Amino acid sequence: MSESAAALDITDLVFRYASGVADVLRGVNLRIDHGEFVALIGQNGAGKTTLAKHFNGLLKPSSGSVRVMGRDTRAAPVADLARAVGYVYQNPDHQIFAQRVRAEAAFGPRNLGLSPSEVEQRVERALALVGLREHADDFAFSLGRGQRQKLAVASVLAMEPRILVVDEPTTGLDQAGARGILDLLSTWNVEGRTIVVITHDMTLVAERIPRTVVVNDGLILADGPTRHVLTDASLLRKAYLRPPQVTRVAQRLGDLGVAPDVLTVAELYRQIAARMGPS
């Protein structure tokens, strides 16, 4: 696979699960470059997860093409693509199967044919990164929901793919757990990996992810900087979505001079404080 090519390059992608049924994806074009951090948002059934499963060859195009680091997924075995693209499922309990935390994290790199010492090093790094090193010998299903989510991420990180796709990483987590997962993904992105997150959590997208792609009815409805996408209420309405709550508040305060493209509580506070002047 070529590092000079785009991380993911999707051209005129059409996908249907069986002949004679409606297309789930209807001519998707999308390019994601190396090192980007991208959110895929949209209502349930919009096609987000179906699109993401093309990134590692779990699904193959009915027509059009998907290229991962320059390689057409139709000509590449899923096992080969797994070296480049790690996929973390929405429910960690659908991914975790080993009894012990260490064994779960070791499964992927071991199946890449790495030496025992290299497997051990990767497992140690991955568990340290997600904060589970001290739980390495624990029973995997005794972990809390947030910790199991982190273990699912660690088991993929241990394979050291260049691209990571994470499906609804914050589902079932409280705000602290959700932010912990986003901190982890942000750290990995800073190290140069490409991160694609499928999510309904508009607040965390607004706070953390610089580029947002809106999927609606099997098409890309919008693709651009998160600030532009998530503050366009009329655009989001077409996808049956709403801007983050703080953005909606800011837009109601437009008569007071508050900018309509506020994305975070901190931004709104600064704007209100500036207009109130010194106390």
N, C-alpha and C positions, 0 to 999 in steps of 0.2 A: 504494500500500500504506500502511496506517495504522500509525504508530509507537505509537499508543495501544493497539492490539490486542496480544495475545500474540505473541511471536516465532513460535511454532509451536503450533497448537491442533488436536489430532487427536481425532476423535470417532467411536466405533464403527467403526473402520477394519477392513474385511475386504478381503483381497487374495488372488486366485488367478491363476496365470499363464495358465490356459486353462480354459474351461468343462469341467466333468466331472472336474476333478482336485481334490485336497485343497486347502483354504485354507492359505496360508502365514502370513497374519495373520488372527486370529480374534476381532475385536472389540477393537481396541486403543484405549484412551483415554489421552491424554498431553497435558499442557500445559507448555510451556517459555517462561518469560517473558524479556523483554529483559535481556541482561547476565548470564544464567546460564551456568555452566560445568558440563556434565552428561556423565557417562559412560554409555554403553550397553554392558552386559556380558551374556554368555551363551555357551553352547556353539556350535560351528559348526553351522549349520542351524537355529538358534533363531529366526531372523527379523530379526536386528539390521540387517544391511545392506539387506534388503528394506524394512524400516521407514524407514531413513535415506534411501533413494532416493525415497521419497514426499515428502521435505522440499523438494526442488527440482523436483518434477514429472517426474523421470525415469520414475517409475511413477505410475499413477493408480489411485485406489481402485476396487475392484469394488463396494463399497458403503461407506457412511459418508462422512466428509469429512476433508480436510486443509486447514487454512488457514495461510498464511504471511503474517504481519503483516496478518491480516484478510482476505486474498484467497484464495478457493477455488482450489486448484491445478487442478481440472478445467476451470476457465474461463480459466486463465492459460497462455500459451505458455511453454515451457521457457526460451526466450531471455529473457523478462521476469523469470522467477523467478531466473535466473542472476545478475541484478543484485542480488538480495536474499540469495541463498543460494549460497555457494561450497562446492564439494565436492572434497575431495582424496582420490584413490583410494589403496587399500592399497599398490599397487605403483607407484612413481613412473614406472617405464618404460612403464606403460600410459597415462600422462598426457603425458609429455614427448615432443615430436616435432620441435621446432625444433633447428637445428644449434647455435646459440649461446645462451648463457644469457640475454643481454639480449633476444633475439628471442622466446624462450619466455615471459619475463615480460611482454613487450609485447603478446602475441597477444590476451589477453582484453580489456584496456582499449581496444586499437585497434578491436576488433570491437564495442565499445560506442558507437563513433562519436565518441570524444573527439578533441580537437585534438592535433596532434603534440606540442606543448609539455606538455599535460596528461598524455599518455601517458608522455612522458619523465620527468616529475616522479614519477608513480606508480611507474614501474619503479625509479627511483633509491631511492624510499622503501622499496619492498618488498624489494629486494635488500640494502639497508642493514639492514633489520630482521632478516633471516635470516643476515646475515653473509657475503653473497656478492658484495658490490659489487666487490671486487677481482678477481672471477672473471667479470665481466660479459661479457667478450669471449672467454671460454673455450668450447671445444667441450663442449656439455651432457653428452654421454655419457662424457666423460673424467673427470667428477666422481666422487668416491666415493659409496657407497650413501647415507650420511647426508646428503651435500651434495645429491644428487639429490632426496632427500626434502624438503630445505629449498627447493630450487628449485620443486618441485611446490607447496609451500605458498605460496611467493612469487608464483607465477603466478596463484594465486587471490587472494592479498592485494592484488595490483595492481588487481584489479577493485573492491576496497573494499566487499565485501558486508557487510551487517549481521550475517549469520549464517554461521558456518563449520562445516562437517561434515567431520571427518577420520576416515578409515577405517584403523584399525590403524597409527597413525603411527610406532610404534616397532618394527615388524616388521623383523628383519634388522639392527637396530642394537645396538651394545654399550651398556652402561649410560650412558656419557658422551654418546653420540649420542642416546639416548632421552631423557635429561634435558634435553639441549639443545632438542629439539623441544618438550618440555613447558614449558620456560622460555619459548619463543617463544609458545606458545598462551596461557600465563598472562599474558604481557605484553599480548597482543592483547585478552584478556578484561578486564584492568584498564582498558584504554582504552574499554570499554563494549560490545564485541562479544559476541554470543552464541556459545558454543562447544559443539559436541556431538562427543564422541570415542567411536568404536567401538573397543574394545580388549579383549585378553585379559590385559593386564599389570596384575594386581591390585595389585602393589606401587606402581606409579606412580599408579594411581587413588587408593589409600589416602593417598599423600603429597600429591597435588596437586588432586584434583577433589572439590568439596564435595557434589555430588549424584550419586547412582548409581541407574540404572534397570536392573533385571534382566529380560531377555527370555528366555522359555522356551516352546518349542512354539507360537510365534505369539501369545503373550499377555504382558502385563506382569505378572510374578510379584511384583515389589517395586519401590518407588519412594520414595526418601527420602534423608535425610542419609547420606553415605557411611559415617560411623562406625557408624550403626545397621545399615546393610545389610551391610557387609563383616565385621561381627563376629557376625552371626547364622548360626552354622554350620548349624543345622537348615534354615533358609530356603535357604541357598546349596546345600545338598545336594540339594534338590528340583530345582535347575537344573544339577546335576552340576558344581558349582563348589566351591572351597574358599576359606576366608579366606586373607589374605596369610600367609606363613610366620611372620612375627613375631607375628601375632595368635594363630596356633595355639600358638606357644611360650608366649605370655602366658597363654592359657587353660589350659595344662598346669601353670602355676605359681600357679593360683588358691589352693591351700592355703597358699601363702606370702604371700598378701595382695595379689598382683598383680591389677589390674583386668582383666576379660575383654575390654574394648573398646579395647585398645592397637592402634594402627595402624602405628606406625613404630618403628624401632630406637631412636631418640632417646627416645621416650616410654617404652619398656621399660627403657632404661638408667636414666632418672630414677626410675622406680618401684622398681627393684632397689636403686639407690643410697640412696633414701630409707629403705628397710627395713633396709639394712645399717648405717645410721647413720654417724657420723664415724669415719674410720679411726684 
